[in-house]
Amino acid sequence: MEMLLMGACLSVFGLAVACLAFGAATRTEEGTPVSQPQPAVAKAAVKARFFVEPVFLSTPARPRVPIEALLLQIENHVRLEQAAAESFLQTPTPALLHRRTMSSLVN
């Protein structure tokens, strides 16, 4: 019982010391006003950036794909997904649920 009481007293004392230290660290003095940063320091802070100058990379020219070809790929993908859903609804098994479809598009 004495050890429990001693531990509680030390914990309260440690909490009091921590509160005093925190209060002293965050307290501002009333007699001295908080000084504003100098303009030279602000200009130096603006100049010191991690990425000084952005680098613009030219994008390589990609071959243009006709919209009809893209639409055909999407329609084929939709048909394959619908067929996979219908086959799962007919005979639902975990293997059919986790199997990938035959579509070339990654879903």
C-alpha positions as CSV (number, residue, x, y, z in Angstrom):
1,M,0.0,0.0,0.0
2,E,2.9,2.3,0.8
3,M,4.5,1.7,-2.5
4,L,1.2,2.4,-4.3
5,L,0.8,5.7,-2.4
6,M,4.5,6.6,-3.2
7,G,4.0,5.9,-6.9
8,A,0.8,8.1,-7.0
9,C,2.6,10.9,-5.3
10,L,5.6,10.8,-7.7
11,S,3.2,10.7,-10.6
12,V,1.3,13.8,-9.4
13,F,4.7,15.5,-8.8
14,G,5.9,14.6,-12.3
15,L,2.7,15.9,-13.8
16,A,3.0,19.2,-11.9
17,V,6.6,19.6,-13.1
18,A,5.6,18.9,-16.7
19,C,2.8,21.4,-16.5
20,L,5.1,24.1,-15.1
21,A,7.7,23.4,-17.9
22,F,5.0,23.6,-20.6
23,G,3.6,26.8,-19.2
24,A,7.0,28.4,-19.1
25,A,7.8,27.3,-22.6
26,T,4.6,28.7,-24.1
27,R,4.3,31.9,-22.1
28,T,5.0,35.2,-23.8
29,E,6.4,38.0,-21.8
30,E,4.1,41.0,-21.3
31,G,6.8,43.6,-21.2
32,T,8.4,42.9,-24.6
33,P,6.2,42.9,-27.7
34,V,6.6,40.1,-30.2
35,S,8.8,41.3,-33.0
36,Q,7.8,40.9,-36.6
37,P,10.2,39.2,-39.0
38,Q,12.5,41.5,-41.0
39,P,11.7,42.0,-44.7
40,A,15.2,40.7,-45.7
41,V,14.5,37.4,-43.8
42,A,11.1,37.1,-45.5
43,K,12.7,37.6,-49.0
44,A,15.4,35.0,-48.2
45,A,12.7,32.6,-47.1
46,V,10.8,33.1,-50.4
47,K,14.0,32.4,-52.4
48,A,14.8,29.2,-50.5
49,R,12.5,26.7,-52.1
50,F,12.9,23.0,-52.5
51,F,12.0,23.0,-56.2
52,V,13.6,26.2,-57.5
53,E,12.6,26.1,-61.1
54,P,10.0,23.7,-62.4
55,V,11.2,21.4,-65.1
56,F,8.8,21.0,-68.0
57,L,9.2,17.7,-69.9
58,S,7.8,17.4,-73.3
59,T,5.4,14.6,-73.7
60,P,6.2,12.2,-76.4
61,A,3.7,12.1,-79.3
62,R,1.5,9.0,-78.9
63,P,-0.1,7.5,-82.0
64,R,-3.7,8.5,-82.3
65,V,-6.2,5.6,-81.9
66,P,-9.5,6.0,-83.7
67,I,-12.5,6.3,-81.4
68,E,-14.2,3.4,-83.1
69,A,-11.5,1.1,-82.1
70,L,-11.8,2.2,-78.5
71,L,-15.5,1.8,-78.6
72,L,-15.2,-1.7,-79.9
73,Q,-12.8,-2.6,-77.1
74,I,-15.1,-1.2,-74.5
75,E,-18.2,-3.1,-76.0
76,N,-16.2,-6.3,-76.1
77,H,-15.2,-5.8,-72.5
78,V,-18.8,-5.2,-71.4
79,R,-20.0,-8.3,-73.2
80,L,-17.3,-10.4,-71.5
81,E,-18.2,-9.0,-68.1
82,Q,-21.9,-9.6,-68.7
83,A,-21.2,-13.2,-69.7
84,A,-19.0,-13.8,-66.6
85,A,-21.8,-12.4,-64.4
86,E,-24.5,-14.5,-66.1
87,S,-22.3,-17.7,-65.7
88,F,-21.8,-16.8,-62.0
89,L,-25.5,-16.3,-61.5
90,Q,-26.3,-19.7,-63.0
91,T,-23.8,-21.6,-60.9
92,P,-22.3,-19.5,-58.1
93,T,-19.0,-20.9,-56.9
94,P,-16.1,-19.2,-55.3
95,A,-13.8,-20.1,-58.2
96,L,-16.1,-18.2,-60.7
97,L,-16.3,-15.3,-58.3
98,H,-12.5,-14.8,-58.1
99,R,-11.6,-15.7,-61.7
100,R,-10.4,-13.1,-64.1
101,T,-12.3,-12.5,-67.3
102,M,-11.0,-13.0,-70.8
103,S,-11.1,-9.2,-71.5
104,S,-8.0,-7.4,-72.6
105,L,-8.9,-4.4,-70.4
106,V,-7.8,-4.7,-66.8
107,N,-10.7,-4.0,-64.4
